[in-house]
């Protein structure tokens, strides 16, 4: 069980304080993760080589697929574990936590081997040209092949810690990994490795930082094992059939949602690369920059999710809805502030990454347009996390599928055909605006169903 103080956080603490306690460390870790992703792009941009920047943007897609495995077991297992705690089923919650970690490790290893075997065709599929594929191979080798297992395990363990109330420890570990990456980037890129291997240096820095983060989380697991359900696995645990169904009914849609998000990025990269490598490089920078409000919003959602899940399972639906509303308000306020920031300072922000005049010109126009999608993107993510928290995994997947497969990807092809690169830029705002409307129609039905069952 979580320690008594953490139980108070779930059950009786004022909603703003409880949400802040859970969300702020998560937001911090999300922002540090964002900073080290941006740092890779920033340091690579110091080479003034747009092909290196484009290559690192392509490999980000493969990196996100590894994050989908973390979602499968971190979100699916973590959400189930906290609901079991809300139902006072501590022993099964402990077995679920152990099962999630061992299966995450096995899946990550299989994924890394696949990346190694199919490296070249995979990169070509993602849009790598003859100018970028060599650099992309350097990055992929360390980030996803050698570093795949520690990346997945560190995120999964952080998610499990956060879900049972150890948000500060989870945030500290992920933040530490990001800061290490920032420190190691220039060392490997400009000191230890020869010129032309800067992308490899960035990948090596990312891999080592994730290994150190994983070691930190192993130490935390050992420390909290006496007072929580989190134990380092010694064998593959057997969990109840209903637990298996519940874990995968939330975890698989959570993973597929990220895969669909990744698929959209693949389409964006492919369509952008058809307009030229400079446009692709500019879009890669914009996609990194726009993750400031998105990662903050995801941090809010991840902090909110265990609080909603616990109170849903404990049938305290008034408190559950209060956490949902508080998270939505916080995310919208920050998103709108970022829209203003990007409209005013877009050129300065892009110029901070790369001095190439054409890349700055394209990136400024792209960022000033795409920023209008930010509030709608947050509302879409917020609703998906709520559905996962209340054990509506299939519905969370359908929301993601509607957003990406029914709206975003078809609009990308249509608007690219009609308006070229400008169409690609404005697609996100149009798709997410429509998706928010659909999301809230479904939300009203889910809330009605929950209230009816409890009444």
Residue pairs with C-beta under 8 A, 6 or more apart in sequence:
1 7
1 85
1 90
1 227
1 228
1 229
2 10
2 85
2 164
2 165
2 166
2 227
2 228
3 165
3 227
3 228
6 164
6 165
6 166
7 165
9 18
9 21
9 22
9 165
9 307
10 18
10 86
10 165
10 306
10 307
10 310
10 311
11 310
11 311
11 314
11 316
13 21
15 319
15 322
15 323
15 326
16 326
18 307
18 323
19 300
19 303
19 304
19 307
19 323
19 326
19 327
19 330
21 167
22 162
22 165
22 167
22 303
22 304
22 306
22 307
23 167
23 299
23 300
23 302
23 303
23 304
23 327
23 330
24 171
24 303
25 167
25 168
25 170
25 171
25 172
25 303
26 162
26 167
26 170
26 171
26 299
26 300
26 302
26 303
27 171
27 295
27 296
27 299
27 300
27 303
28 171
28 175
28 299
29 158
29 170
29 171
29 172
29 173
29 174
29 175
29 178
29 299
30 174
30 295
30 296
30 298
30 299
30 302
31 292
31 295
31 296
31 299
32 174
32 175
32 177
32 178
32 179
33 174
33 177
33 178
33 295
34 288
34 291
34 292
34 295
35 178
35 182
36 177
36 178
36 179
36 181
36 182
36 185
36 206
36 209
37 60
37 288
37 291
38 288
38 289
38 291
38 353
39 181
39 182
39 185
40 56
40 181
40 185
40 202
40 205
40 206
41 53
41 56
41 57
41 284
41 285
41 288
41 353
42 352
42 353
43 185
43 186
43 189
43 190
43 198
43 202
44 52
44 53
44 56
44 189
44 198
44 199
44 202
45 53
45 285
45 353
45 354
45 355
46 190
47 198
48 354
48 355
48 356
49 198
50 277
50 278
50 281
50 354
50 356
50 359
51 131
51 132
51 135
51 277
51 281
52 132
52 135
52 198
52 199
53 281
53 284
53 285
53 353
53 354
53 359
54 131
54 132
54 273
54 277
54 280
54 281
54 284
55 128
55 132
55 133
55 134
55 135
55 136
55 138
55 139
55 199
56 135
56 136
56 139
56 199
56 202
56 284
57 269
57 280
57 281
57 283
57 284
57 285
57 287
57 288
58 123
58 126
58 127
58 128
58 132
58 136
58 269
59 123
59 136
59 139
59 140
59 143
59 144
59 203
60 265
60 284
60 287
61 126
61 262
61 265
61 266
61 269
62 115
62 122
62 126
62 140
62 143
62 144
63 143
63 144
63 151
64 258
64 261
64 262
64 265
65 111
65 258
65 259
65 262
66 108
66 111
66 144
66 148
66 151
66 152
67 151
67 152
67 155
67 258
68 255
68 256
68 258
68 259
68 262
69 104
69 107
69 108
69 111
69 152
69 156
69 255
70 104
70 151
70 152
70 155
70 156
70 159
71 251
71 254
71 255
71 257
71 258
72 104
72 107
72 248
72 251
72 252
72 254
72 255
73 100
73 101
73 103
73 104
73 107
73 156
73 247
73 251
74 100
74 104
74 155
74 156
74 158
74 159
74 160
75 159
75 250
75 251
75 254
75 255
75 388
76 100
76 247
76 248
76 249
76 250
76 251
76 252
76 254
76 255
76 393
77 96
77 97
77 99
77 100
77 101
77 156
77 159
77 160
77 247
77 251
78 97
78 100
78 159
78 160
78 162
78 163
78 164
78 306
79 163
79 250
79 251
79 305
79 306
79 309
79 388
79 389
79 391
80 93
80 96
80 243
80 246
80 247
80 250
81 93
81 96
81 97
81 100
81 160
81 163
81 164
81 229
82 93
82 163
82 164
82 306
82 309
82 310
82 313
83 246
83 309
83 310
83 312
83 313
83 391
84 90
84 92
84 93
84 96
84 243
84 313
85 93
85 164
85 229
85 310
85 313
86 309
86 310
86 311
86 312
86 313
86 314
87 313
87 314
90 229
92 239
92 240
92 243
93 229
94 229
94 230
94 231
95 237
95 238
95 239
95 243
96 237
96 239
96 243
96 247
97 160
97 164
97 229
97 230
97 231
98 231
98 233
98 237
99 233
99 236
99 237
99 238
99 239
99 247
100 156
100 160
100 247
101 153
101 156
101 157
101 160
101 232
101 233
102 233
102 236
102 237
103 236
104 152
104 153
104 156
105 149
105 152
105 153
107 152
108 148
108 149
108 151
108 152
108 153
109 148
109 149
111 144
111 148
111 152
112 144
112 145
112 146
112 148
112 149
115 122
115 140
115 144
115 145
115 148
116 141
116 145
119 137
119 140
119 141
119 145
120 133
120 137
122 140
123 133
123 136
123 137
123 140
124 133
125 266
126 136
126 266
126 269
126 270
127 266
127 269
127 270
127 272
127 273
127 280
128 136
129 273
129 277
131 277
132 277
135 199
136 199
138 197
138 199
138 200
138 203
139 199
139 200
139 202
139 203
140 203
141 200
141 203
142 200
142 203
142 204
142 206
142 207
143 151
143 203
143 206
143 207
144 151
146 207
147 203
147 206
147 207
147 210
147 211
150 207
150 210
150 211
150 213
150 214
151 210
153 214
153 217
154 173
154 174
154 177
154 210
154 213
154 214
154 217
155 174
157 173
157 214
157 217
157 218
157 220
157 221
158 170
158 171
158 173
158 174
158 217
159 170
159 302
160 230
161 167
161 169
161 170
161 173
161 217
161 220
161 224
161 230
162 170
162 171
162 302
162 303
162 306
163 305
163 306
163 309
164 228
164 229
164 230
164 306
165 228
165 306
166 220
166 224
166 228
166 230
167 303
169 220
169 224
173 213
173 216
173 217
173 220
174 213
176 212
176 213
176 216
177 209
177 210
177 212
177 213
177 216
178 209
180 205
180 208
180 209
180 212
180 213
181 205
181 206
181 209
184 204
184 205
184 208
184 209
185 201
185 202
185 205
187 201
187 205
188 200
188 201
188 202
188 204
188 205
189 197
189 198
189 201
189 202
189 205
190 198
190 201
192 201
193 200
193 201
193 204
218 232
221 230
221 231
221 232
222 232
224 230
225 231
225 232
239 247
246 391
249 391
249 393
249 394
250 388
250 391
250 393
250 396
251 393
252 393
252 397
253 388
253 393
253 394
253 396
253 397
253 400
254 388
254 393
254 396
254 397
256 397
256 400
256 401
257 384
257 396
257 397
257 399
257 400
260 400
260 401
260 403
260 404
260 405
261 400
261 404
263 404
263 409
264 404
264 408
264 409
264 412
265 287
267 409
267 412
267 413
268 283
268 287
268 412
268 424
269 280
269 283
269 284
271 412
271 413
271 416
271 424
272 279
272 280
272 283
272 421
272 424
273 279
273 280
275 420
275 421
278 356
278 358
278 359
278 362
279 362
279 421
281 354
281 356
281 359
282 350
282 359
282 360
282 362
282 363
282 366
283 362
283 363
283 366
283 424
285 350
285 353
285 354
285 359
285 363
286 350
286 363
286 366
286 367
286 370
288 353
289 342
289 349
289 350
289 353
289 367
290 342
290 367
290 370
290 371
290 374
292 338
293 334
293 335
293 338
293 374
293 378
294 374
294 377
294 378
294 381
296 331
296 334
297 331
297 334
297 335
297 377
297 378
297 381
297 382
298 381
300 327
300 330
300 331
300 334
300 382
301 327
301 331
301 381
301 382
301 385
302 385
303 327
304 323
304 324
304 326
304 327
304 385
304 386
304 389
305 385
305 386
305 388
305 389
306 389
307 323
308 320
308 323
308 324
308 386
308 389
308 390
309 389
309 390
309 391
311 317
311 319
311 320
311 323
312 320
312 389
312 390
312 391
312 450
315 454
317 450
317 451
317 454
320 390
321 447
324 386
327 382
328 379
328 382
331 378
331 379
331 382
332 375
332 378
332 379
335 374
335 375
335 377
335 378
336 374
336 375
338 371
338 374
339 371
339 372
339 374
339 375
342 349
342 367
342 368
342 371
343 368
343 371
346 363
346 364
346 367
346 368
346 371
347 360
347 364
349 367
350 359
350 360
350 363
350 364
350 367
351 360
353 363
354 360
354 363
362 421
365 425
366 421
366 425
369 422
369 425
369 426
369 429
370 425
370 426
370 428
370 429
372 429
373 428
373 429
373 432
376 429
376 432
376 433
376 435
376 436
377 428
377 432
379 432
379 436
379 439
380 399
380 403
380 432
380 435
380 436
380 439
383 399
383 436
383 439
383 440
383 442
383 443
384 396
384 399
384 400
385 396
386 443
387 393
387 395
387 396
387 399
387 446
388 396
390 446
390 450
392 446
395 442
395 446
399 435
399 438
399 439
399 442
402 435
402 438
403 431
403 432
403 435
407 430
407 431
407 432
407 434
407 435
408 427
408 428
408 431
408 432
411 427
411 430
411 431
412 423
412 424
412 427
414 423
415 422
415 423
415 424
415 426
415 427
415 430
416 423
416 424
417 423
419 426
